[in-house]
């Protein structure tokens, strides 16, 4: 192609912008959801929740040497590198599907600076690696992919295995993956059997990280290990996500409905890419499906337009155009119509069809969980958007003097529009809540609670950074799993009563723990059974559970104790803005004791004291800001 050779620098510029953006904003604190789990595994090794994500687990463990200011920051920096790799793979996919260098750089920069990709690429999670593998599979399926034949098939098998070893949502790319295998087999011709062998070998190598789960399952050695992966049966159980339901996202009785999930996907992606590029995606997809290629142009020689003599009488060209360096032919290339339809089918399976299977509501923390899966279908929009840019702005982008500033401008707009969302997502509130909660308990305490941010976050706090390692956290919901119950009983040295299949009697569990003599607390009100069976009172961010016959402190004494405890808490400098965030979800725990005290003072006919406590609910103490560097 006679393109400006300086266009090659556009890709380097995109990668540099992405790397600086992600690394400079990498999360320094443990966040909610699965983040505490992956940070802990990065530092200690272990087995994550189903499906195990061994590729990510091994990668994070291998990158634990990175110089972060905290374990959470180290794991976030490792994920940043995966985000940069995803951007590189997406650029390669655009090029393999015929896009020019300028349009590829522009669209990849656009997607890299969306708040969704930015957030998921700057804290420890599996979705950046999922996007990288997905983009590589799409690229390997492209007609213009530089690797062909046996090597293409081996690479496809490797990517498929690695994708499954990271996140099972990669199966939604099956249409384009199988199409790519067919293309590779057609290229091998008489060696198709060898081609299938190469693909199978690549698949086995890609899946090999699951062997790590088998090894760790047999020797937990104090690491965070979900399930019993020490046997082949247990490993298969884990791989199939049998604890959750293989074809469902989570254990939930609330479902927003398929159409609601699809509508939210469309709306959220449109917001992420700032609306207008969605129109470009539609136009580009229409161009691909029609099989349109670059417009034909007659050849140039010297400084004049030369028309073959045999067709001179058929042309209406009456002007002699001056030569324009580097732009004599379009750089973008044609894509077969069949390829485009396969891409379209993959966009449907990875987007609407997959999302419609989600069995979670579209509000609160469930919304945070759901939206992470929008990253893969959003990245598929890169190819039609790039095609649209090539069709509409070919001559403008062909000049490096125009393409370079465009890439930088798109990056600046994306960073400005996405920064606040990323900063809000990376708030320190969850980690500070974990530390404050542990400090609310007596030595040797046992805490009962629910929630991913607690079960993984408290493990991180007590086992990784060794803050209050004397405290044991027990997730009530997980007690239904025999493997978890056995570990808790072994640690507490007691057999827990009241646990039956499908029914955990929390009051009986609390009675079993109280008999050990250890102080018992609840982190949240997961049921009313314990409060109905035992005396309780709120202290700090927890609820103290007393043995039968003990009396809670009087309101005055309890208020004094809570004030003293709150005076040592660490808080972020401001309140969370997003109500549907992990940071917002922990705020009510701080106000719980003051609400209870206000009610107690009302019952004692002390209105001034009740008003004082209610005022503390509205004006939370922020006099102890979080440290610049996590403890």
Secondary structure, 3 states (H helix, E strand, C coil): CCCCHHHHHHHHHHHHHHHHHHHHCCCCCCCCCCHHHHHHHHHHCEECCCCCCHHHHHHHHHCCCCCCCCHHHHHHHHHHHHHHHHHHHHHHHHHHCCCCHHHHHHHHHHHHCCHHHHHHCCCCCCHHHHHHHHHHHHHHCCCCCCCCHHHHHHHHHHHHHHHHCCCHHHHHHHHHHHHHHHHHHHHHHHHHHHHHHHHHHHHHHHHCCHHHHHHHHHCCCCCEECCCCCCHHHHHHHHCCCCCCCCCCCCCCCCCCHHHHHHHHHHHHHHHCCCHHHHHHHHHHHHHHHCCCCCCCCCEECCEECCCHHHHHHCCCCCCCCCCCCCCCCCCCCCCHHHHHHHHHHHHHHHHHHHCCCCCCCCHHHHHHHHCCHHHHHHCHHHHHHHHHHHHHHHHHCCHHHHHHHHHHHHHHHHHHHHHHHHHHCCCHHHHHHHHHHHCCCCCCEEEECCHHHHHHHHHHHHHCCCCCCCEEEECHHHHCHHHHHHHHHHHCCCCCCEECCEECHHHHHHHHHCCCCCEEECCCCCCHHHHHCCEEEECCEEEECCCCCCCCCHHHHHHHHHHHHCCCCECCCCCCCCCCHHHHCCHHHHHHHHHHHHHHHHCCCHHHHHHHHHHHHCCCCCCECCCCCC
